[in-house]
Amino acid sequence: MTGPDRGLIELDGVEKVFDVRRKAGRLRREKRQVRAVDGISFRVARGEMVGYIGPNGAGKSTTIKMLTGILTPSAGRLRVAGLDPSRERTRLAQRIGVVFGQRTTLWWDLPLYDSYRLAHRMYRIPDARFRENLDRCVELLDLGALLDVPVRQLSLGQRMRGDIAAALLHDPDVLYLDEPTIGLDVISKAKVREFLRDLNTERATTILLTTHDLTDIEQLCQRVMVIDQGRLMYDGALAGLHEAGESERTLVVDLEREIPPVRVEGARVVKVEGPRQWLSFPASASAAPLVAHIAQEYPLVDLSVREPDIEAVIARMYEGRGL
C-alpha cells in the first residue's frame, strides 16, 4: 500500500514509445519511434480533483491508458493505489472507474438498467451496496426516467450521465474522466459538474479530469497539470497557469447601436462589427468590474464571457519560455 507521504497515483519518469512504420519508397518501409509520453513524474493525493489538460496529441489519453493498465510504460515507474496497473489489471479494476466522453461502456441495445445489472455481476458488488449506489446516482444524475430506455435511444447528455453512474457503482477510489462534458448542453454540463463536486466532497473520490473546456477545470479543480508533446509543462493552480501563459478572456458586448470602441480600464477592444464589440482582458482578472462599468456607461443589450483556448494558453507558455 502507499505510505502516508505518497500519492494514490504515482508516476516517476514514465515514458511511452511507439514503433511506427511508414512507407519509404515503393518497396521499402522504415521504422521510427514516436515518444507519446516523455519522462512524466507527478503525484495525486487521495481526495484530490486534478485537471490534466493539453492539446490533441499531447499524450493525455496515453497517460490515462497506462494508468488503467491498457498500455504498459516503456520506462519509469507507475503505481495506482499501490498497484502496478499493467501487471495487476484485475485487482486495479476494483479500485478505479473510467469514463471516456467519446465512447461508452454501456450496452448499446439494452436498457440502461440492464447495463447496471451487468456491472453488478462483473464487479461482484454486494446487493445492498449496489442498490444504495444506484439509487444515489439515479437521484443525483436525474436518471429515473431513463432506466428502461435502450442506450441507443439516449441523447449524448443522458448517455454521459449514465456512463458516469456505471463507473461509480463499485465505489472506486479513483475516477478517470476523459472529456466528460464534450458535446453536452449547458444544463447537462451543470448537472455533471455538480455531481462530481458532491462526489469528491462527500466520498473523497480522487478524480483525474482531462478536458478541452477550461470552465470544467475552473469549476471543479484546484490543481491543473498541462502536458504537451509528452512532457509535463505545468503543475499548479489554474491562476498560475493563466499567469504563465499570459492568457486572456474575451468579453463579447452587444450594444443598442454602433458606437466608437468602448473604453474601460483593464481591457482593450480587439474587434468591432457593427453594434458588437470584443474586449480582451487578463484571464486572472474578474469580469465583474468591466461588466458593471460597461452597463453603466454604454447602451448595453447583452454580453458574454469567452474562456481562453487551452491550445492558445500553451502556445503562449512556449513563447514565453523560448521553446
Steps between C-alpha positions, in 0.01 A plus 500: 500500500602861457656662802375817670731725297428339167221560253211283399630548144878502455704544182880514497673567168229320302554468125301342219662445162318358198667344195339640186562365151450711190573471132845610383470438129303244301655186648640608832360594838692677769442485873513801727419553866235737629539608860142559614589547868846630586622464859191611693504506881220610733301402808125525558390472863188323621197727460658742250313611188761586236466632147732333248493711186678560174443517124403201288789256468671630814503161674196532730316189382824298491558593865147396596541169317819428694328594826222250426737223388392502134853603400831405661757780556820476295698634797447642847290400798123528530270409791128549563375417851829317551444276196689466172217562249633289212588201723204513736216611274237275656569622855527858380163481323334480841667826605443722194219634284544632146279719281598584141290778349541362148415139592252319719532201731122448488334227292364676193179300444411432864307724740721708723404299809619174338847648453504580870396145586787369289743726690346365822600147398835585340630688804327263745349793684303399813127540440440762770799705387389480136148622582632783717748623238254465214226687687742779580623533139146484360388780730798733462546444125125510424490152341167374636304538176782349293559162667272308261614685186743320262839673505486565123193720556667724759626845414870569541443679829280219635750233394788691660315516832425129463869422438607696807253305714627168359860593588407567863281203596795311655626798707835555324778686680604671176282633217655583161288733288601556137297792353190426713309812387588493129197587287270550800248781529528757779250325730666158462844650565373665817352173628819306434720763664279521809498123536879478474547772761269316740672168430842645572384680814288226655699188407850641447512332158824590322417641155734554205322707236615554141308762306524779243240702692677732743168568671501135616840560657406833656185365662639165615877500547737684732801350326578470130776321309585589141656245266627574151712288267509235770657726762355651815523875450310630802370366832325742734198726545290613202574865578870422470439337162333813371789709628759268345320506166394865529158383385204727441125465514269673255198713588252508211281811531179561302390865498178668388678670212838535337729730701877567523707236682410459867750642748537318830803466727650150506380395154560584137277477194637248251214486251192702401217385272205740495346518850707200623843548656759253631715602797798301633604502866737289716354158583609539862288817537132518591252593228259656753644857509526509122138390463382752761682789329373413152142456625513842666673697225379341174167393340545131581266232360686178580846364578685172550843388618708260292769295668854480354578209273728245665713466188551878496602503867758226440630676188556815705682295763732368232565850367575630847752221567660517157407137425 
